[in-house]
Amino acid sequence: MCGIGGMLGQPDRTVLSRMNRLMDHRGPDGNGIFSDDSCGLAHTRLAILDISGSPQPLYGPGKVAVVNGEIYNHLELRNNMYQYTTNGDSEVVLSLHNGKGDANHHAKWVSKLDGMFAFAIWAEGQLILARDAMGIKPLMRTIVGDNLLFSSEAKVLRAHEDYIPAIDDIAMRARIAWEYPLDGTTLFAGVHQVRPGTVEVWELVDGKPVMTSLSRFEKQVVEPTQSWNDPEGLLETFVESVKDRLMADVPVGIVLSGGLDSSLVCAVAREAAERAGQPVPACWTVAESEDNPDWKAAELVASCLDLEHHQHILQEDSFNSRLPDLAWHGEDLDLTVLFFQPLFAKMSESVTVGLCGQGADELHAGYPRYRDLNAHASEIQSRLDELNCNLSSLEGEQWWSENHSPDNHCKSLNDFLQFELDHGQLSNFQLRLVDRHSMAHGLEVRVPFLGFRHRDASNKLPMDWRLPANLEEKAALRKAADLTDLPSEIVRRPKLPAGRATSPKLIDEVLAELQPRVQEIAARHPNMEKALLRQPDIAVGLGLFEAMHILDGGRTRKSGDAASLLDEVIG
């Protein structure tokens, strides 16, 4: 796990060094840069495999690369004809690269990679950018003058003195309406993401960076079968996924909320570790009190599975003080995941790798919105109307070419699950938050539910095995969980919203303290004012986003408590 950055056009080693400084939290174990007359690459390293080796950038014959993430099948892909210089997983990317070609050419070998990754390769006058199929690892880019800049996080782009961050007004309104940035957009004007499962090829044409080709190497498709009755097979795909994600030369832990998803990770990880003769990972839980339902459920899981269990009570004062860090690292508006910061901080004191249950709700229809798609469509449409948001002008890929009303995408559960996969709910919100807040503490978090075999099996489940008529969500997954040592009260436990379930009182207290500033923040954005007044948590999040990323042209990272930062924005 690492941070990567770079520039194509007129590389500047000073800029590359600044990039590394802005993402040193992602890679505290080392850093390096490369530059020639046309391209520069930057890398900060969090050592997971081949701890004493595998420095980056990585060099091969006539090519150089920076890689973020993990390639779980790297041993299978190693080529005896290639002269490796490391024992890590990342170098296999260089070994697979097989000469100059368009994006379709490169997509053929990138498709062999099983893992979570984002990388850049410079070879034969081509810059190749690629991102894993689910978008677990981030990669974004922008054009500044005659330079293409790219990085793991938007804040890293500030390393170039000519980059001035600004809010993308349409993307921001779309994010407030849909609750996540759409497609390849970010909240920053002119900054776009490399889409999950794609390869981009960039070249210099008349001295200017141009994307010369683009190819998708893997597209997620929800294609349910007519019938299903294989809980053993579904569970086995998950066991294999967890087994792959135990691969590490450093200690591994588990995020345990007490819900079905994280509890299943614990049960399967214990079994997989015992099978492999590896240490059984410990687990971590945070909550605002010992009376919290998640706290009690997590205790039950750890006790039944005989797991080492680390528990941490969230403190009100530290909770509040983490708001600026949440805004800085998250690069978003959401405040309900405040518990991420203290959770990952505690885990990073003991482990370098964590497993979590992200992705299960998207694959297995676990969110409450799936139970009433008409109501959800109505809510989104109401926000769009309130925001006066015409998404046909959304910068980027212009996918809103025909009917962009929510009704058009909520006709069936199948349609809506496909819509969310295609347009970023998982990659642009859930996975982004986990990546940013874990990497803020030098912790790599892996998501076994998104392993290739499990997501392939899950995408084929009939809809009534995801959300049956009795509305007990994730029916197939619960059937598979019945085959583990988890107690039935955990297997049947209903879905609760992560942030609100973990720290409802603390979140409400923070919002109550900051409520007097909501109206003034909303008034700064006439196109969004009504929607922000109806969503005070998002209004506060927007104010902190402005304070940390936009104020003073983003030249400095602001310090201070949340209230004073909001006052500075309002003032």
N, C-alpha and C positions, 0 to 999 in steps of 0.2 A: 504494500500500500504506500502510495507516494503522492506527491504533487508534481504536475508537469506544466510547463509553459514554453513559449517560444515565439518566434517572429520570422516571417518570410518577407523579403524585400530588401531592407537596409538594416541588417542586424547590428545591435549595439550591445556589447558585453556589459556595459553599465546597466542597461535596462534589464538584461537577463539576470544579473546579480540582484537587482531590486525585486524581480519576480520571485527569486528564491527566498528573499527576506520576507516577502508578503505571504508566502505559503510555507514557512518553516515549521508551523504547527503540524502540517501534514507529514513532514518528514524530518524528525529531529535527529536521525541517525547518520545523516550525511547529505551532501549536495554536490552538484557539478553542473558545468555549462559547456556547451559546444557552440562554435560559430565559424562560418567561413564567409565568403563574399556575399552570399545570398540568403542564408538561413542560420538561425540561432535556436538552440534548444536549452531548456533549463529543467532541473530535476532536484527535488528533495526526497530523501529516502526514509521510510519506516521499514526497518529490517524485519522480515517475517521468515523467509527462507534464505539459506546460505548467508547467514548473518554477517560473517566476517568477509564475505566476498560480494560479488554482484554490484559493484558501484555503477552508477549511471551518470551520464549517457552511456549506452552500450554501442560498441563499435563492431562492424563486420566489414567484409571486403567491399569498399566503395559505398558504405551506408552507415548511418548512425540513427539511434532510436532512443526515445524516452517512453517508459511504460508505467502506467499506474494500474494497480489491481493484482489479481491472482489468476493464473492459468492452471486450472486444476488437472488438466490432462497433459501437462507439459512433458512428463516422462514418456507417455505414449507417442508424442509428436517429435521427440528428439530424432534428428537425422544423423546417421553415422557418417555421412559424407560431409557434414558441416563441422568445422573446427570450433567447438565451444570454448569459451574462456572463463565461464562461470558455472556454478552448480545450481543456480536459481531457476525460477520459472520464466522470467521475462525474456531471456535471450532466445527462447524458441520463436518469438515473434520475428526476430531478425533472420533466423534460420529458415523460416517458411517463406519469407519474402523472396520472390524469384524473378527479379528483373523488372524493367520498365514496362508499364502498360496502363490501360485505363482503369477506372474504378471496378468495372466488371471483372477484369483480370485479377485484381487484388482481392475482390470479394470472395473468389474461389478458395484462396488459402486462408483468409480471415475466418471463413465459415467453419474451419476445422477447430477453432479455439473454443474450448468449453471453460467459461469462467466469467469473471467480472473484470472489465478492463476498459481503459482508454489509452490510446498511444499515438505517437507521431513518429514517422520514419522519413528521413531525408535521404534520397538516393537518386542519382542520375537526373538531377534537376526537377524531381517531383517531391512534394511534401504530401505524405499520406496521413490523413487523420481518420481514426476509426474508434468506434464505441461499441460496447457489448450489446447483445440483443435486447436486454431488458432496460438498459440505461442505468445500471447500478452505479457505475463510475461516471463522473461528470467530465464534460469537455465542451468548452464554449469558445467562441471566436468573434472578432470584430475587425473592421478595417479602419486604420488610422493613417491618413496620408497615403503613402505608397507602401504601407506595411500591413500584412495580416498578423494580428496578434491572437494567440490562443492560450488557454489556461484551464486549470481544474476549477478555479473559482473566479467569479467576476471581479472581486477586489484586486486580484493579481494584475489585471489590465492597467491599473493605476501606475504600474511601474513605468509606463511610457508617459513622458511629460505632456504629450499632446492629447492624451485620452482624458476627457472630462465626463464623468458619469452623469447621466440624466435619466429621468423616469420616462419609460415608454408609456404614454398615456393610454393608448388603446389596449396594450398588453396588460396594464395594471387593471383597467376596468374589466377585462375578460377574466383576470385572475380573481377579482372580487366576486364576479357573477358565478363562475364555475368552481371556485375555491382552489384552483391551481392554474399556473401558467399553461397556455395551450401550445401544443406542438413544439416547435423549436424556439419559441420566444423565451425571453427572460423579462424581468421587470426593468431592465436597463435598455435605453434606446440604442439601437444599432448592434446589440450584442445578441447573438443567436447560438443555440446549442447544436452540436453535431447530433443528429437524431439517433436514437437507439437502433442498433442493427444496421448501421450504414457505414460506408467507406467514402470519403471525399478525397479527390486528387486535386491539388493546387499546384500551379506553375506560374512562373513569371512571364508575362506577355508584355513586351515593350516596357519592361521594368516595373510592371504593376502586377500584384498577386491576383490570379483569376482561378476560380474553381472550374477546371476543365472537364471534370466528370464526377458523377455521383452514382452510387449503386447500393442497394439494400441487400445484405447477405442473409438476413433472416427476418421474417415477418411473423408476428404472433397472430394466430387465427383461432378464434373460438368456433370449433366445429363439433358440436355434441353428437354422440352416437345415439341410436334409438334406445338402447338398453345398456345396463351396467350392473354387474354383481361380482366385483373383484376387489374387495377391500384389502385383501392380502397383497395383491399386485400394486395397488396405490400406495400402501404403506411401504412396500419394498423400494419403490422409486424414491420415497422420502428418506429411507435409511441410507440408500446409496448417495443421495445428495448431501446428507449430513456427514457421512463418512468422508466424502471429498473435502468438505469444508473444515474438517479437523486437521487437515494438512498444514503443519506449521513447525518451525524450530523454536517457537516461543510459547509461553503459556496461553491457553484458550479458556474463555469463560462464556457464560450464557446470560442474556437478559431475560429475567423471569418476571412477568407481570402477574401471573396467576390465571391468565386467560388460556383458552384452548391452544392457541397457536404456539406461544412460548413454552407452555407446559409440554406440548408434544415434542418440541425441539429438545427439551431436557430429557424426556423419556427415551427418545431415539438416540441422542448423543451418548447417554450412559451405555446403552446397548452396543452402539457402534464402537465406542472406546474400549469396552470390555472385549469385544470380538477382536480388535486390533492389538490388544495388549497395551493400550495407551492409558495415561492418567484420565480419570473421569473429570470433565470440566466442572468447576464450581459455578454457582449461579448468583446473580445480584438482583436485589429488589429495592426500590425506593417507594416511599409513600409519605403522606403528611401526618399519619398517625398509625398506631398499632391497631386501631379499630377499623381502618380502611379495608373494604372487602377484598381488594387486590392483595393487600398485605397478608390477610388471613388465608386466601386461596394459595398464594405462593408458599406460605409456610406448610400447608398441607401437601403440596406437590413435592417440595424438598424433603419433607419427612417420609413420604411414601416411597420416594426413589432413593432415599438415603444419600442425598447430595449435600456437599458443603455449601452452606447458604449464608451469603453476606447481605445484611439488611441495614438500611440507612433511612433515618427519619429526616424529612426535609425541614429545614429551619426557615422560618418566615423571613428573617433578615437577609440570609444568604440568598434565598429564593428571589427576593425583590432585587437585590444587587446584581443578579445575573442577567437581568433584562437587557442591558446594553450588549453584553456578550452574545446573547441569543440573537439580537438583531444583526450584530457584526458578522457572526459566523453563518447564521442561517440564510442571510440575503433574501429574506421573505418577511411576511406580515404576521405569521402565526405565533401566538403567545401561549397556546394551550399545551405546547410541548416543553414548557419550562423545566420539567423534571429531567429532560434529556441531559442538560448540562451537569447537574450534580450526579446523575446516574453514571454517565460516561467518565466523569472525573474520578469517581470512586473506583470504577472498574480498572481504569488505566494505572492505578497504583499497584495492581497485582498482575494484570494480564495485558497482552498486546493485541489479542484477537478476541472478538466477541461474536457469538451467534445470536440472531434474533428471529422473531416470527413474522417480519414484514413480508407482504406479498400474498399471504394466505387468504385474506379477505377479498382481494381482487380476483384471485383464481377461483375461489369457492363461494363467492357471493355472500360475504359476511357482514357488509355494512347495512344499517337500517334503511338507507335510501333505496336499496334493491327491493324492499317489500312493497313499496308503493311508488312506481315510476311516474305515474301521472302527477302525484303530489310533488315529486322532485322536479319534474319538468316545469310545473307551474311555478315553483319557487325560483328556479333559474330564470325563467322568462320574466318574472316580476322584477328580479334584480337587473336583467338586461334593459328592461323598459325604464327602470328607475335611473340607470346609469347612462341612458341614451347611447347605448353601445352598439354600433354597427360593425360587426365583426368581419364584414367583407373587406374592410380596410386594414385588417390585422397584418402587420408586417411579417414577411417570411414566405411560407409556402402557399399561401392563398388557397387553403383547402375548403374555405367556405364559399365554394363557387356556385352552389345551388341553394338549397334550403338549409339555413343554419339555425333554425328554431329548435329549441330543446325537444319539442314534440317529435321531431323527425328522427331523433336518436333514442327515444325512450319508448318505441313501439313494442318492444319485447325485451326481456332480460338478456337474451342473446345479443340483440343489437346494441344494448347499452354497455354490456361488458366489452364488446368489440370496440365501441366508441372510446371507452376509457383507456383501453390498451393502445389504440392508435394515437390518441391525442394527449396523453401525458399525465393522467391522474397519478399513476404509480411512480413513474420516473421523475416527474416535475414537482411532486409534492412529497410523498412518503419517503422515497429513496433519497431524495435530495436532502431532506431534513436529517435523516439518519447519517448520511455521509458527512454533512457539514459539522454536525454537533459531535459526532464521535471523533472525527479527524481533528477537531479543535483541541482534543486531548491526546493526540497521537495513538488512537485506538482504531484498529481496523474491524469493522462490523461486516459479517457475512450473512447472507440471506438464503438459507437452504431451500425454502419453499420455491425459489426461483431457479433451482437447478434444472438443467435441460430435460431430464427424464421425468421429473415430477411435474413441471409445467406442461409438458407435452401430454402426459396422462390426464392432468386436470382440465386442459382445454377440450378434451374429448368427453368429459362427463356430461350426461343428460342434465338439462336444467332442473328437473325435479329431484336430482341428487345434489344440487347445489342449494336450491331454495324450494323445498316441497310445499305442498298445500297447507301444511300446519305451520309454515313460516319459521320452522327451526332451521336457521341458516347452517350452511356447511355440512349438510347431511352425510355426504360421502366421506368427508374428512373425519367426522365424528365416528362413522362406522369403522374406519381404519384405526382411529384412536382407541376404540374398544378392544383392539387386539394387543394393546400395550399394558403396562402396569399402572397407568393413570387411574385414579379413583373415578367412579361414575359421575360424582358431583362436579368434577372438573371437566370431564368429557362433555357433559350436558350443560355446562355453564354458559349462559347467554353472553353475547358480545356486548362489551361496554366501551365507550369512547376513551381512548388511551389517556389523554391529558386530563380530561374532566374526571375520569375514574380514579386517577392516581392522586390528584391534588385539587379537588373542587373548591375547598375553603380558601386555600392559598391563592388560587387564581382569582376568585371573586374578590378577595381582599386587595390584591394588586390592582384590579380593574376599578374597584371602588375608590381607591386612593387617586388614581389617574383620571377618573371620570370627568372632573371639572374641565379638563383640557380637550375633551372629545369634540365639543362643539366648535372650538376654535380651529382644531386640526381639520375638521370636516369643511369649514368655511374656506379653507385654503384651496379646496378642490371642488369648484362649483359643479363639474360634471359628475362628481361622485358623492356630493354632500348628503343627499337623502339616504343612500345606501350605507354610508359610513355612520350616520346617526343611528341607523337600525342595527349596526354591527359595531358597537363601541370597542370590542377587542381588536377588530381589524383597523379601526381608526387609530388606536394607540400604536398598533404594529406599523402602520404607515408612517406615523410621526417619528417613530424610532428608526425606521428604514431611512427616512430623509435625513435624520440627524447623523446616522453612522455612515451613509453611503453617498449622499447628494450634497449636503451642506458644504460650503466653501469649495465647490467643485471636487469634492472627494479627496482633497489633497492630504488631509490628516485624519487619523482615526480619533474620533471624539472620546473624551473621558467624562465621567460624572455619573450621577444616578439618573434613573429614568425620568423623573420629574423635571430635573434641570435641563436634560437634553431636549425634552419636549418643549419646554419654555424657550429654549434657544431657537427652535424651529418656528414656534409661534411668533416670537418676538420680533 
